[in-house]
Amino acid sequence: MGPLERQKEGAQKQLRQAQGVLEGWRDEAARAQARPARPGRPLDYAGRIALSAALVEGCTRKVEACVARQEQAHEAVRGLGDDYHPFDPQTGAALTEAEVQERLQRRPRTLAQVAHEAGLGGKAPEALARGQRWVAALVATLAWFWGVARTCVGELDLPEEVERAVYGALLPGLYWQQAARRARTAEESRHQAALAERLLREAWAEGGVLSRLGPEDQERVRRVSHEVVGLFARSSSCVEGRNGRLSLFHHGQTRLSAGRLKALTVIHNYVSERADGTTAAERFFGKKPRDVFGWLLERLPDLPRPAARRPKPAPQATAKAGEGWPD
């Protein structure tokens, strides 16, 4: 993006210079027309104005081309985030690793075409190569997600038709319900929320395969589906959540001792609650754990009595000037 921005700035500078030359010749032609004619052959103001106007037009096209390439590159980069979903954003159908890879690969190809048209050299090919490796890492992460999802759903031991409903409606509905809260625009958020509502309504439709399950089985399906959807994180954990909070502690206090790090881990797992009132331990074990402070009070010894206040020493009298000295 940096070289494209510099190209645009250079083209805009050339355009401003060309416009200044054009205005200068127009002003000079107006002044020459106002004053008396001088002896000799007059300057060809019309030709020079036409030449300057052609130069301005060429610089304008160059700026427009730079802006178009920059917008195309920005759209390709934003498109990587738009395409990186395990479910189709229009239909909600589950996407395989090959389908997501094909969608993602179109974006680096677009960036390579932009770099070629702009004549970028230097570090641009290296950056494109890093982008290709990054796309491969994204596809590998998606493959891991689907592997874990199949394992978790398979452990429920559901009938085949129920599994199809989980993969075809319940999981995508929960995913787009979660993604709608982080959408880039309000319109995108409304579209994803509507898609999630339609899929969830279809999943739990009266008389459907999921609604015919027993209450306990329905609760198990809900819990596992929420856990599976929560595994697919499209943001970087190195700057958000618990790791980001610990990095702030490390940054502000040089380093955390091993004891304090363990204490913060316990507080994060057993005390800190989400908006729904659940802790990390409760979500992991599937049941509410005992109160951590009650558990500590049962095991900690009684606190020692506070130390007795020591008496303050009596103030010592100071001799006045000229008193107490030997004669």
C-alpha positions in Angstrom: 0.0 0.0 0.0 2.9 2.4 0.7 4.3 2.4 -2.9 0.8 2.9 -4.3 0.2 5.8 -2.0 3.5 7.4 -3.0 2.7 6.9 -6.7 -0.6 8.7 -6.1 1.1 11.6 -4.3 3.7 11.9 -7.1 0.9 12.0 -9.7 -1.1 14.6 -7.8 2.1 16.8 -7.4 2.6 16.6 -11.2 -1.0 17.5 -11.8 -0.8 20.6 -9.5 2.4 21.7 -11.4 0.7 21.2 -14.8 -2.3 23.1 -13.6 -0.1 26.0 -12.4 1.6 26.1 -15.8 -1.8 26.2 -17.6 -3.0 29.0 -15.4 0.2 30.9 -16.0 -0.1 30.8 -19.8 -3.8 31.8 -19.6 -2.9 34.8 -17.4 -0.1 35.7 -19.7 -2.3 35.5 -22.7 -4.9 37.8 -21.0 -2.3 40.4 -20.1 -0.9 40.3 -23.7 -4.3 40.9 -25.1 -5.0 43.8 -22.8 -1.8 45.7 -23.6 -0.9 47.3 -27.0 0.6 45.0 -29.5 4.4 44.9 -29.7 6.5 44.8 -32.8 7.6 41.4 -33.9 6.0 38.0 -34.1 3.6 37.4 -31.1 3.9 34.4 -29.0 1.6 31.4 -29.8 -0.4 31.6 -26.6 -3.2 29.4 -28.0 -0.8 26.6 -28.9 1.0 26.8 -25.5 -2.4 26.8 -23.7 -3.5 23.8 -25.7 -0.3 21.9 -25.0 -0.6 22.7 -21.2 -4.2 21.6 -21.2 -3.2 18.3 -22.8 -0.6 17.9 -20.1 -3.1 18.6 -17.4 -5.5 16.0 -19.0 -2.7 13.4 -19.1 -1.8 14.1 -15.4 -5.5 13.8 -14.4 -5.8 10.4 -16.1 -2.6 9.3 -14.3 -4.0 10.4 -10.9 -7.3 8.6 -11.6 -5.4 5.4 -12.6 -3.4 5.6 -9.3 -6.6 6.1 -7.3 -8.3 3.2 -9.1 -5.4 0.9 -8.4 -5.3 1.9 -4.8 -9.0 1.3 -4.3 -8.7 -2.0 -6.1 -5.9 -3.0 -3.7 -7.8 -1.9 -0.7 -10.9 -3.9 -1.8 -8.7 -7.0 -2.3 -7.3 -6.7 1.2 -10.7 -6.1 2.7 -12.0 -9.0 0.6 -9.7 -11.4 2.5 -11.6 -10.7 5.6 -15.0 -10.9 3.8 -14.1 -14.3 2.3 -12.6 -15.9 5.4 -15.7 -17.6 6.8 -16.5 -21.3 7.4 -20.0 -20.6 6.0 -21.3 -18.8 2.9 -22.4 -15.3 3.8 -25.3 -15.5 1.3 -26.8 -19.0 1.8 -25.2 -20.1 5.1 -24.0 -23.3 3.6 -20.8 -24.8 5.0 -17.7 -24.1 3.0 -14.9 -26.6 2.5 -11.2 -25.8 2.7 -10.9 -26.0 -1.1 -13.8 -23.5 -1.6 -12.4 -21.0 0.9 -8.9 -21.4 -0.6 -10.2 -20.6 -4.0 -12.0 -17.5 -2.7 -9.0 -16.3 -0.8 -6.6 -16.9 -3.7 -8.4 -14.5 -5.9 -7.4 -11.6 -3.7 -3.6 -12.1 -4.0 -4.0 -12.5 -7.7 -5.7 -9.1 -7.8 -2.9 -7.6 -5.8 -0.3 -9.1 -8.1 -2.1 -7.6 -11.1 -2.2 -4.2 -9.4 1.5 -4.4 -8.6 2.2 -5.3 -12.3 0.1 -2.5 -13.7 1.8 0.0 -11.3 5.2 -1.3 -12.1 6.1 -1.9 -8.5 9.4 -3.5 -7.8 11.6 -3.8 -4.8 9.8 -5.3 -1.8 6.4 -5.7 -3.5 7.1 -9.2 -4.8 8.3 -10.2 -1.3 5.2 -8.8 0.3 3.0 -10.7 -2.2 4.9 -13.9 -1.4 4.3 -13.4 2.4 0.6 -12.8 1.6 0.4 -16.2 -0.2 1.9 -17.9 2.8 -0.5 -16.1 5.1 -3.5 -17.4 2.9 -2.1 -20.9 3.3 -2.0 -20.5 7.1 -5.7 -19.3 7.0 -6.8 -22.3 5.1 -4.9 -24.6 7.5 -6.7 -22.9 10.4 -10.0 -23.5 8.7 -9.1 -27.2 8.2 -8.3 -27.5 11.9 -11.6 -25.9 12.8 -13.6 -28.3 10.7 -11.7 -31.2 12.1 -12.5 -30.2 15.7 -16.1 -29.4 14.7 -16.6 -32.9 13.3 -15.1 -34.5 16.4 -17.3 -32.5 18.8 -20.5 -33.1 16.8 -19.6 -36.8 16.3 -19.2 -37.3 20.1 -22.8 -36.4 20.5 -23.7 -39.6 18.7 -26.7 -38.0 16.9 -28.7 -39.6 14.1 -27.6 -38.7 10.6 -30.5 -36.4 9.8 -29.9 -34.5 13.1 -26.2 -34.0 12.2 -27.3 -32.6 8.8 -29.5 -30.1 10.6 -26.7 -29.2 12.9 -24.2 -28.6 10.0 -26.8 -27.1 7.6 -28.7 -24.7 9.9 -27.7 -24.6 13.6 -24.0 -24.0 13.3 -24.2 -21.4 10.5 -27.0 -19.7 12.3 -25.0 -19.4 15.5 -21.9 -18.3 13.6 -23.6 -15.5 11.7 -25.4 -14.4 14.9 -22.0 -14.0 16.5 -20.4 -12.4 13.4 -23.2 -9.8 13.0 -22.0 -8.1 16.2 -18.5 -7.5 14.6 -19.6 -6.6 11.1 -17.8 -3.7 9.3 -21.0 -1.7 8.4 -24.5 -1.5 9.7 -25.9 -2.9 6.4 -23.6 -5.9 6.7 -24.6 -6.4 10.3 -28.3 -6.4 9.4 -27.8 -8.8 6.6 -25.9 -11.3 8.8 -28.4 -10.9 11.6 -31.3 -11.7 9.3 -29.5 -14.7 7.8 -28.8 -16.0 11.4 -32.4 -15.5 12.4 -33.6 -17.4 9.3 -31.2 -20.3 9.8 -31.9 -20.7 13.6 -35.7 -20.5 12.9 -35.2 -23.3 10.3 -33.0 -25.3 12.7 -35.5 -25.3 15.6 -38.7 -25.3 13.5 -41.6 -27.0 15.2 -41.7 -30.6 14.0 -38.1 -30.5 12.8 -35.5 -33.1 13.7 -33.9 -30.9 16.4 -37.2 -30.0 18.1 -38.1 -33.7 18.4 -35.0 -34.4 20.6 -35.4 -34.7 24.3 -34.7 -31.6 26.5 -31.4 -33.0 27.7 -30.2 -33.8 24.1 -31.3 -30.4 23.0 -29.3 -28.7 25.7 -26.2 -30.8 24.8 -26.6 -29.9 21.1 -26.9 -26.2 22.0 -23.9 -26.2 24.3 -21.6 -28.1 21.9 -22.7 -26.0 18.9 -21.9 -22.8 20.8 -18.5 -24.2 21.8 -17.8 -25.2 18.2 -18.7 -21.8 16.8 -16.6 -20.0 19.4 -13.5 -21.9 18.2 -13.4 -20.0 14.9 -11.8 -16.7 15.9 -11.1 -14.2 13.0 -9.3 -11.7 15.2 -5.7 -12.0 16.6 -5.6 -13.4 20.1 -2.2 -11.7 20.7 -3.9 -8.3 21.0 -7.3 -9.1 22.5 -8.7 -11.0 25.4 -6.6 -12.4 28.3 -3.3 -12.3 26.4 -3.8 -8.6 25.6 -4.6 -7.8 29.3 -1.5 -9.7 30.5 0.6 -7.8 28.0 -0.6 -4.6 29.5 0.4 -5.8 33.0 3.8 -6.9 31.7 4.3 -3.5 30.0 3.3 -1.4 33.0 5.1 -3.4 35.7 8.2 -4.7 33.8 7.3 -8.4 34.5 4.8 -10.5 36.5 6.1 -12.9 39.1 5.1 -16.5 38.8 2.8 -16.3 41.8 0.9 -13.3 40.6 0.6 -14.8 37.1 -1.0 -17.9 38.7 -3.3 -15.7 40.8 -4.4 -13.8 37.7 -5.1 -17.0 35.9 -7.3 -18.3 38.7 -9.2 -15.0 38.7 -9.7 -15.1 35.0 -10.9 -18.7 35.0 -13.1 -18.8 38.1 -14.0 -15.2 39.0 -14.3 -13.1 35.8 -17.8 -13.4 34.3 -19.1 -12.6 30.8 -22.2 -10.7 30.1 -24.3 -13.9 30.5 -22.9 -14.4 34.0 -20.7 -17.5 33.2 -17.1 -18.0 34.0 -14.4 -19.7 31.8 -14.3 -22.7 34.1 -18.1 -23.0 34.0 -18.1 -23.0 30.2 -15.3 -25.5 30.1 -16.6 -28.0 32.6 -20.3 -27.5 31.6 -21.3 -26.8 35.2 -20.9 -24.0 37.7 -17.9 -24.5 40.0 -17.8 -23.7 43.7 -17.2 -20.2 44.8 -13.4 -19.6 44.7 -13.3 -17.3 47.7 -15.4 -19.7 49.8 -13.0 -22.5 48.8 -10.1 -20.3 49.9 -11.7 -19.4 53.2 -12.2 -23.1 54.1 -8.5 -23.8 53.6 -6.7 -20.7 54.7 -5.7 -20.5 58.4 -7.1 -17.9 60.6 -5.5 -14.5 60.1 -3.1 -13.6 62.9 -4.1 -10.9 65.3 -2.7 -7.5 64.4 0.5 -6.5 66.2 0.1 -4.3 69.2 0.8 -0.6 68.6 4.2 0.3 69.9 4.4 3.4 72.1 5.9 6.4 70.5 9.2 7.4 72.1 9.1 10.5 74.2 10.3 13.6 72.5 13.7 14.7 73.6 14.1 18.3 74.9 16.5 20.4 72.9 18.8 22.9 74.7 18.3 26.5 73.9 21.1 28.5 72.5 23.6 29.5 75.2 22.2 27.1 77.8 23.9 24.0 79.2 27.3 24.9 77.9 30.2 24.9 80.3 31.6 28.3 81.4 
